[in-house]
Amino acid sequence: MRRGQRADLKTIWTATLQTVWDDLPDDERRRHDRTTWEREFRRKLTPYVEGGRTEPWIAEDGTGTFLGYLLLGEGGGFLTSEAHGFIFDVWVAPDHRGQGVGKFLMSWAADWARSRGYRKIKLEVSDSNPQARHIYEELGFRYERHYMGKNLG
Ligand SMILES: CC(C)(COP(=O)(O)OP(=O)(O)OC[C@H]1O[C@@H](n2cnc3c(N)ncnc32)[C@H](O)[C@@H]1OP(=O)(O)O)[C@@H](O)C(=O)NCCC(=O)NCCS
């Protein structure tokens, strides 16, 4: 694992925008133009991707091939005063999926949070992402709250 650098930003931006777009509820995605949505969402996301609110961590193999990344930071302090480690994004390069990289990154993220003194680590995941949910549950994450939505037609 190594800290992310400016040269990694293009990969991170492309990946994170794609993940969020794919995980938007179908009815909302249909109402949005991808280009306009990306422009607006990029603005909101910039502090997290390149503004210091998260630490980017990159997984590489022995030859320097980019395997995936994590965006890690702090969450919480709203419902209670307790802060926790927060996984803002986890992504594995498509050619390297299904080989355990995702699970490795998630375990590494838990160690990262523990080493910074957090008692808990959290994340948000879409209902439409069963693969990610599978990994999180396998690694001991449990559902704590659910967003609910109802389409008003
Ligand atoms: C989710 C993601 C990080 C997983 O990375 P990965 O390296 O492929 O994950 P791993 O190889 O460690 O584990 C894959 C697991 O998913 C399971 N899986 C694969 N497809 C699945 C599906 N459709 N439903 C449920 N589980 C599935 C595999 O069986 C395996 O679990 P197992 O080891 O218990 O058998 C990767 O697919 C990714 O980058 N997706 C796009 C970004 C994303 O969705 N990020 C999460 C945002 S919350």
The ligand as a MOL file (V3000), in Angstrom:
LIG
                    3D

  0  0  0     0  0            999 V3000
M  V30 BEGIN CTAB
M  V30 COUNTS 48 50 0 0 0
M  V30 BEGIN ATOM
M  V30 1 C -16.8190 -4.2410 -4.6850 0
M  V30 2 C -15.3630 -4.4520 -5.1170 0
M  V30 3 C -14.4760 -3.4580 -4.3390 0
M  V30 4 C -14.9440 -5.8760 -4.7690 0
M  V30 5 O -13.5750 -6.0600 -5.0580 0
M  V30 6 P -12.9720 -7.5200 -5.4170 0
M  V30 7 O -11.5070 -7.3950 -5.4070 0
M  V30 8 O -13.6100 -8.0520 -6.6270 0
M  V30 9 O -13.4670 -8.3480 -4.1330 0
M  V30 10 P -12.8970 -9.7450 -3.5990 0
M  V30 11 O -12.2290 -10.4730 -4.7180 0
M  V30 12 O -12.1190 -9.5090 -2.3440 0
M  V30 13 O -14.2450 -10.4910 -3.1440 0
M  V30 14 C -15.2490 -10.7350 -4.0730 0
M  V30 15 C -16.4180 -11.3710 -3.3050 0
M  V30 16 O -17.6500 -10.9250 -3.8760 0
M  V30 17 C -18.4560 -12.0760 -4.1410 0
M  V30 18 N -19.3580 -11.7210 -5.2350 0
M  V30 19 C -19.0470 -11.5330 -6.5280 0
M  V30 20 N -20.1550 -11.1690 -7.2220 0
M  V30 21 C -21.1570 -11.0910 -6.3310 0
M  V30 22 C -22.5410 -10.7680 -6.4090 0
M  V30 23 N -23.1030 -10.4030 -7.5620 0
M  V30 24 N -23.2870 -10.8170 -5.2680 0
M  V30 25 C -22.7250 -11.1640 -4.0790 0
M  V30 26 N -21.4130 -11.4740 -3.9420 0
M  V30 27 C -20.6530 -11.4510 -5.0490 0
M  V30 28 C -17.4560 -13.1610 -4.4470 0
M  V30 29 O -18.0170 -14.4460 -4.2820 0
M  V30 30 C -16.3810 -12.8670 -3.3740 0
M  V30 31 O -16.7700 -13.3100 -2.1140 0
M  V30 32 P -16.1360 -14.6530 -1.4380 0
M  V30 33 O -14.6490 -14.3800 -1.3530 0
M  V30 34 O -16.7880 -14.7110 -0.0790 0
M  V30 35 O -16.4890 -15.7750 -2.3560 0
M  V30 36 C -15.1750 -4.2960 -6.6550 0
M  V30 37 O -16.1240 -5.0940 -7.3280 0
M  V30 38 C -15.3330 -2.8590 -7.1410 0
M  V30 39 O -14.3590 -2.1010 -7.1730 0
M  V30 40 N -16.5770 -2.4780 -7.5540 0
M  V30 41 C -16.8180 -1.1290 -8.0760 0
M  V30 42 C -16.7080 -0.0880 -6.9770 0
M  V30 43 C -17.6800 -0.3660 -5.8380 0
M  V30 44 O -18.7890 -0.8160 -6.0310 0
M  V30 45 N -17.2150 -0.0400 -4.6180 0
M  V30 46 C -18.0000 -0.1960 -3.4220 0
M  V30 47 C -18.7350 1.0810 -3.1540 0
M  V30 48 S -19.6660 0.9920 -1.6160 0
M  V30 END ATOM
M  V30 BEGIN BOND
M  V30 1 1 1 2
M  V30 2 1 2 3
M  V30 3 1 2 4
M  V30 4 1 2 36
M  V30 5 1 4 5
M  V30 6 1 5 6
M  V30 7 2 6 7
M  V30 8 1 6 8
M  V30 9 1 6 9
M  V30 10 1 9 10
M  V30 11 2 10 11
M  V30 12 1 10 12
M  V30 13 1 10 13
M  V30 14 1 13 14
M  V30 15 1 14 15
M  V30 16 1 15 16
M  V30 17 1 15 30
M  V30 18 1 16 17
M  V30 19 1 17 18
M  V30 20 1 17 28
M  V30 21 1 18 19
M  V30 22 1 18 27
M  V30 23 2 19 20
M  V30 24 1 20 21
M  V30 25 1 21 22
M  V30 26 2 21 27
M  V30 27 1 22 23
M  V30 28 2 22 24
M  V30 29 1 24 25
M  V30 30 2 25 26
M  V30 31 1 26 27
M  V30 32 1 28 29
M  V30 33 1 28 30
M  V30 34 1 30 31
M  V30 35 1 31 32
M  V30 36 2 32 33
M  V30 37 1 32 34
M  V30 38 1 32 35
M  V30 39 1 36 37
M  V30 40 1 36 38
M  V30 41 2 38 39
M  V30 42 1 38 40
M  V30 43 1 40 41
M  V30 44 1 41 42
M  V30 45 1 42 43
M  V30 46 2 43 44
M  V30 47 1 43 45
M  V30 48 1 45 46
M  V30 49 1 46 47
M  V30 50 1 47 48
M  V30 END BOND
M  V30 END CTAB
M  END
